[in-house]
């Protein structure tokens, strides 16, 4: 994976296509007016999300986290991808931990048994 900090927005979208579509779909500019918290926005956005899309998101996050990208760079990456979320302010997690939890939650949400 190329050095994420050196990539522009277009290159980031090409490098991380699944993540760059999902994050801004969940954390669009006015999500805080529509939902109580990040968890509620996340649950709503993932209704009908495909298994393959979940696998793609997780693979992109794992690839990103396999680099030495620090928390600040991950938070900056989220903004470059037009995701209106600050991991520390909205979830209490640093950027890397936020993406780890996000990857796990996407897969868990998509593959959970239906009631």
TIPA-344750 format. One record per residue: residue number from 0; residue in three letters; x, y, z of N, C-alpha, C in turn. Coordinates in pm, whole numbers. Layout:
! residues N
ATOM     i    aa      nc1      nc2      nc3     cac1     cac2     cac3      cc1      cc2      cc3
ATOM   NUM   ALA        X        Y        Z        X        Y        Z        X        Y        Z
...
***
This chain:
! residues 115
ATOM     i    aa      nc1      nc2      nc3     cac1     cac2     cac3      cc1      cc2      cc3
ATOM     0   UNK       85     -118        0        0        0        0       89      124        0
ATOM     1   UNK       56      222      -85      135      346      -86      119      420       46
ATOM     2   UNK      208      515       71      201      595      193       74      680      188
ATOM     3   UNK      -18      650      274     -150      714      276     -141      865      290
ATOM     4   UNK      -47      912      370      -37     1055      394        1     1133      269
ATOM     5   UNK       63     1066      172      105     1132       50       -1     1132      -59
ATOM     6   UNK     -109     1059      -38     -211     1046     -142     -314     1158     -133
ATOM     7   UNK     -357     1206     -249     -466     1302     -255     -598     1229     -245
ATOM     8   UNK     -705     1304     -245     -838     1246     -229     -871     1147     -339
ATOM     9   UNK     -842     1181     -463     -873     1091     -575     -796      960     -562
ATOM    10   UNK     -667      970     -529     -585      849     -513     -633      766     -396
ATOM    11   UNK     -675      831     -288     -728      758     -172     -853      680     -210
ATOM    12   UNK     -940      742     -288    -1063      674     -329    -1034      555     -418
ATOM    13   UNK     -929      564     -497     -890      451     -582     -824      341     -501
ATOM    14   UNK     -749      379     -399     -678      283     -315     -772      214     -216
ATOM    15   UNK     -870      288     -166     -963      237      -65    -1108      258     -112
ATOM    16   UNK    -1148      195     -222    -1282      224     -277    -1398      187     -185
ATOM    17   UNK    -1392       75     -118    -1503       33      -32    -1515      126       89
ATOM    18   UNK    -1403      154      150    -1402      241      268    -1441      384      232
ATOM    19   UNK    -1394      430      116    -1423      568       77    -1569      587       37
ATOM    20   UNK    -1641      479       10    -1786      496      -14    -1866      478      114
ATOM    21   UNK    -1823      389      201    -1901      361      321    -1889      471      426
ATOM    22   UNK    -1769      515      455    -1753      614      563    -1836      740      542
ATOM    23   UNK    -1829      804      424    -1911      925      409    -2061      895      401
ATOM    24   UNK    -2098      773      367    -2240      736      367    -2294      729      510
ATOM    25   UNK    -2209      689      601    -2249      682      742    -2235      818      808
ATOM    26   UNK    -2117      877      792    -2082     1001      863    -2085     1119      767
ATOM    27   UNK    -2202     1143      709    -2222     1258      621    -2229     1384      709
ATOM    28   UNK    -2221     1503      648    -2209     1626      729    -2316     1648      837
ATOM    29   UNK    -2439     1602      816    -2544     1629      915    -2588     1506      994
ATOM    30   UNK    -2505     1401      996    -2546     1277     1062    -2578     1300     1210
ATOM    31   UNK    -2510     1391     1274    -2534     1414     1417    -2673     1473     1445
ATOM    32   UNK    -2732     1535     1344    -2868     1588     1361    -2971     1478     1341
ATOM    33   UNK    -2935     1372     1269    -3028     1265     1237    -3023     1147     1333
ATOM    34   UNK    -2911     1132     1404    -2892     1015     1492    -2845     1058     1630
ATOM    35   UNK    -2874      972     1728    -2829      999     1866    -2678      991     1879
ATOM    36   UNK    -2619      894     1808    -2475      874     1821    -2421      801     1698
ATOM    37   UNK    -2290      780     1697    -2225      715     1583    -2276      573     1564
ATOM    38   UNK    -2305      506     1671    -2353      368     1664    -2487      359     1591
ATOM    39   UNK    -2577      450     1619    -2707      449     1554    -2692      480     1404
ATOM    40   UNK    -2607      574     1369    -2583      607     1228    -2524      487     1156
ATOM    41   UNK    -2432      420     1222    -2367      301     1168    -2469      191     1139
ATOM    42   UNK    -2552      159     1238    -2652       53     1222    -2747       83     1107
ATOM    43   UNK    -2791      206     1097    -2885      243      992    -2820      231      853
ATOM    44   UNK    -2698      276      840    -2630      275      710    -2599      134      663
ATOM    45   UNK    -2582       41      755    -2543      -95      716    -2661     -187      687
ATOM    46   UNK    -2783     -139      699    -2897     -222      661    -2885     -255      513
ATOM    47   UNK    -2886     -381      481    -2877     -423      341    -2736     -422      284
ATOM    48   UNK    -2636     -396      365    -2497     -396      320    -2458     -540      286
ATOM    49   UNK    -2394     -561      174    -2364     -697      129    -2245     -758      202
ATOM    50   UNK    -2242     -889      203    -2131     -963      265    -2000     -930      194
ATOM    51   UNK    -2002     -924       62    -1880     -893      -11    -1829     -752       21
ATOM    52   UNK    -1921     -658       33    -1881     -521       69    -1818     -517      207
ATOM    53   UNK    -1874     -592      301    -1818     -598      436    -1677     -656      433
ATOM    54   UNK    -1658     -761      356    -1526     -824      343    -1428     -726      280
ATOM    55   UNK    -1472     -651      179    -1386     -553      113    -1344     -441      209
ATOM    56   UNK    -1440     -392      287    -1408     -286      384    -1306     -337      484
ATOM    57   UNK    -1329     -455      536    -1236     -510      636    -1096     -529      576
ATOM    58   UNK    -1087     -578      453     -957     -598      389     -884     -465      369
ATOM    59   UNK     -956     -363      329     -893     -231      310     -843     -176      443
ATOM    60   UNK     -922     -191      548     -879     -143      679     -758     -222      729
ATOM    61   UNK     -760     -353      712     -645     -434      754     -519     -393      678
ATOM    62   UNK     -533     -366      549     -419     -321      469     -367     -187      520
ATOM    63   UNK     -457      -95      548     -419       35      599     -350       24      735
ATOM    64   UNK     -405      -59      823     -349      -72      956     -219     -152      959
ATOM    65   UNK     -188     -220      850      -61     -294      844       56     -199      821
ATOM    66   UNK       27      -73      792      131       28      775      158       93      910
ATOM    67   UNK      253      183      915      283      252     1040      207      384     1053
ATOM    68   UNK       96      396      984       13      516      992      -34      537     1135
ATOM    69   UNK      -11      657     1189      -46      684     1328     -190      735     1341
ATOM    70   UNK     -235      753     1465     -373      795     1492     -409      927     1423
ATOM    71   UNK     -319     1023     1429     -347     1153     1368     -362     1141     1217
ATOM    72   UNK     -280     1059     1155     -288     1040     1010     -417      968      972
ATOM    73   UNK     -460      874     1055     -587      804     1028     -703      901     1041
ATOM    74   UNK     -702      985     1143     -808     1085     1159     -811     1181     1041
ATOM    75   UNK     -694     1221      993     -685     1309      876     -737     1236      751
ATOM    76   UNK     -708     1107      742     -757     1026      630     -910     1025      627
ATOM    77   UNK     -973     1011      742    -1119     1009      748    -1177     1139      692
ATOM    78   UNK    -1114     1250      726    -1160     1379      674    -1138     1388      524
ATOM    79   UNK    -1025     1337      475     -998     1337      331    -1102     1255      255
ATOM    80   UNK    -1156     1154      321    -1258     1069      259    -1399     1126      279
ATOM    81   UNK    -1406     1249      327    -1534     1320      349    -1622     1256      456
ATOM    82   UNK    -1560     1192      552    -1634     1137      665    -1631     1241      777
ATOM    83   UNK    -1746     1289      815    -1756     1392      919    -1758     1327     1056
ATOM    84   UNK    -1646     1267     1092    -1635     1201     1222    -1494     1221     1275
ATOM    85   UNK    -1486     1253     1402    -1359     1261     1472    -1359     1143     1569
ATOM    86   UNK    -1275     1042     1544    -1280      922     1628    -1275      950     1778
ATOM    87   UNK    -1187     1037     1821    -1173     1063     1965    -1298     1131     2020
ATOM    88   UNK    -1348     1232     1950    -1465     1305     2000    -1594     1223     1993
ATOM    89   UNK    -1609     1144     1888    -1734     1073     1869    -1738      934     1932
ATOM    90   UNK    -1621      872     1950    -1621      735     2004    -1524      715     2120
ATOM    91   UNK    -1440      812     2145    -1341      797     2252    -1222      711     2212
ATOM    92   UNK    -1210      681     2083    -1100      597     2034    -1005      678     1947
ATOM    93   UNK     -879      639     1947     -784      696     1853     -818      648     1712
ATOM    94   UNK     -757      707     1612     -787      675     1474     -769      528     1438
ATOM    95   UNK     -658      469     1478     -632      328     1446     -732      236     1517
ATOM    96   UNK     -754      262     1645     -849      179     1720     -991      194     1663
ATOM    97   UNK    -1025      316     1620    -1155      339     1558    -1171      252     1434
ATOM    98   UNK    -1070      250     1348    -1081      169     1226    -1084       19     1257
ATOM    99   UNK    -1009      -25     1358    -1015     -167     1397    -1156     -204     1442
ATOM   100   UNK    -1213     -121     1528    -1349     -146     1576    -1450     -137     1462
ATOM   101   UNK    -1429      -42     1374    -1518      -24     1259    -1517     -149     1171
ATOM   102   UNK    -1399     -200     1140    -1387     -321     1056    -1459     -438     1121
ATOM   103   UNK    -1436     -459     1250    -1501     -569     1321    -1652     -551     1324
ATOM   104   UNK    -1696     -428     1346    -1840     -402     1356    -1910     -421     1221
ATOM   105   UNK    -1845     -382     1112    -1905     -400      979    -1928     -548      954
ATOM   106   UNK    -1826     -628      976    -1838     -773      951    -1940     -836     1045
ATOM   107   UNK    -1935     -800     1172    -2031     -854     1269    -2173     -816     1233
ATOM   108   UNK    -2193     -693     1194    -2328     -646     1159    -2382     -721     1038
ATOM   109   UNK    -2302     -737      937    -2348     -801      814    -2371     -950      832
ATOM   110   UNK    -2286    -1014      912    -2295    -1159      926    -2372    -1205     1050
ATOM   111   UNK    -2433    -1113     1120    -2511    -1154     1239    -2637    -1228     1195
ATOM   112   UNK    -2678    -1325     1274    -2800    -1398     1238    -2921    -1306     1245
ATOM   113   UNK    -3014    -1323     1155    -3137    -1243     1160    -3232    -1305     1262
ATOM   114   UNK    -3310    -1216     1318    -3404    -1260     1424    -3524    -1330     1366
***
